């Protein structure tokens, strides 16, 4: 079934929040970046920790120029666009204005919507019931699979064969089950060394 984007040319986006912080997950953990959280998501994962983003209509439409001005004021050299699911919207205008000033663009996506925008880094985090579109697999710089239960390792292995050989592979414990699942993830990575463990470091650091 073809997904139809909300009526927007991408120059106005439903902005949930934006802030300067430290990347807390995956390959780029520890790097400073400006975070832009976009509203709207049709995946509705039970373990989602940003359910307040799902309904885009609850968040104000903000121009990409206004978003860009905040990035400049913070002095950030990198922007992480996350959600929700940001690819529900056309990301082309936001990426264009950022890259015109030499700001690096990072995307966090499930891959369930067609890719728009120009990205320096794509983090693909597949969702079992809403698999990524075929075209995004080879473009992913990083595959981040959330592990909630032991059966999720099978899905992770299937996903790993769809990305490019240079894609970094991460297993990340679902936050509410961290204590129950982290030992199993650790042992799995020790046996399957192509994978790395991703921790939500920002939550341990008590920062956004």
N, C-alpha and C positions, 0 to 999 in steps of 0.2 A: 504494500500500500504506500503510495507516494505521500510524503509529508508536505503540508502546505504551511509556509511560514506566515506568521502574523503580518498584517498589512503595515509594512514599514520599509523604507529604503535604506535603513541602517544608520541614518544620520541622527535619529532619536532612538534611545535604548532605555528599557525599564531598569533603572539603576537601584539595586538593593542597598549597596554600600560600596565605598571605596576607601582605602586606607593604605598607609605605608607600613610594611612589616617585613618579616623574614620568612622565606619559603620554608615550609615545615615538612614536606613530603618528597619522597623519591630522589632522583638523581641530583636535583638542584637544592636540596636541603641546606639551609644556612645562608643562602644568597638573599640579599636585600632586594625587594621588589615592591612596586605599587600594585595593589590588588583591586581589580574591578569585578564586582560580583553582579551578574546580570540575572534578572528575574525571568521566570518561566521554565517549567520542566514538565514533560509528560511521561516520565519514567516512573516516578513515585516509588522509589525503593524503600522498603520497610525500615531499613537501618539508616536512612539518610539523616545527616546531622544538620541539614539546612532546609528543612521542610518549609520554612517561612518564605523560601524563594519560589515555590512551585507556581503560585498564582501571580502571573506578571502584572495583572491589573491592580494589584495592591501596592505597586511601586511606581514612583514618578518617572515619566519619560524625560530623559535628560539628553541634551545634545552632545555629540562626540567632542565638539569644541570645548564645552564646559568640562567634560571629563579630562580632556587633554590639558586644560589650564591647571587643573589640580595636580596632574603628574608633573608639569613643569615647576609649579610652586614647591613641590616636595623635593625636587632635584633628583628624581628617580631615573635610572638609565634602563630599567626593565619594567614591563607591565605584564602581570598575570591576569588573564581573562578567565573567569570561572563562573559558576552558577550555583544552583540551577543548571540548565543546559544552554550555554551561550549560543550554540549553533542553531537554535531556534530562530535566531535573528541574523541578518546580514552583517557580518563582521568586517566587510570590506572597507567602509568609510573610517571606522575606528583604527584599523591597522594602517591605513594609508596616512592618516594624520600623524600617527606615532612614528612610523618608519621614515617619514619625510624629515623628522628631526633626529634620526639615528637612534631611536629608542627601540630596544629589543622587545619582541612580542612572544609571549608564552601562552599556550592554550591548554585548558583542562576540559576534556570532553568525553562523552560516552561514545561518540562517533555515530550515533543513531540518526543524525541529521546531516545533510550534505555540507561539505566543508566550504566555507567562505573565508576570505581574509588571507593575508600573507603572514606566515608564522616562522619565527626562528626556532621554535621548539613546540612540539605537540605531544602532550601527555594523553594517551588513550587509556581510558578506564572502562572496559566493556561491562555491560549489564546483561545478565543471563536472558532475561525475558525481552530485551530490546537490543539485539546484537548490532554491532557497528556495520555501516555500509561497506561494501567490498573495497571501495576506492581509498578508504582512509588507512587501512592496515599497513600498506607499504610506506606510508608517509609518517608513521608514528616514530618519534625519537625515543619514546619511553612507553612501555606497557606496564600499567599499574593495576594489579588485580586485587580487589578487596576479598579477603578470606574471612568468611563468617563461620563456616563449618568445614569439616574435613573433606567433604565431597567437592568443595570448591577447587581443590587442587587439580581435579580432572579437567575442569573448564579452563583453568590457567594453562595447562599443558596444550590444550587444543588451540587456545589463542596464540601461544608462543610460536606455533608453526605458521601463523598467518602474517606476522610482522616481518620486516626486513631483517637480514642477518645482523645488522649493526644496532638494532633496537635494544635498549637497556630493559631488562626484565626485573620487575619488582612484585613482591607479595606483601600486602599490607593488612594487618589485622583490623577487623571491624572494631571500632573503638569501644563499643559497649561490651564486647566479648574479648577484650585484650588479654585479660588474665587467664581466661579459659583456653585461648587458642595460640598464644605466642610461643609456647614450648613446642607445639606441633609444627608451627611454621619454621621455627629454628631448626628442628630436626630435619624437616623436609629440605630446607636450603642446604644443609650439610650433606645430604644425599644427592641433591640435584644442584650442582654448583653454578649452573647458568643463571640461577635466580639470586637476587639480593633481597634483604628484608627492608621494607620501608616502614618507618614509624612516624606517627603524627607528632613530630617533635614540638610543634608550636603548642600543642595541648599540654605537653609536659612542661613547657616553658611558661605557660599561662599567658600567652600573647595571642592576638587575633590570627 
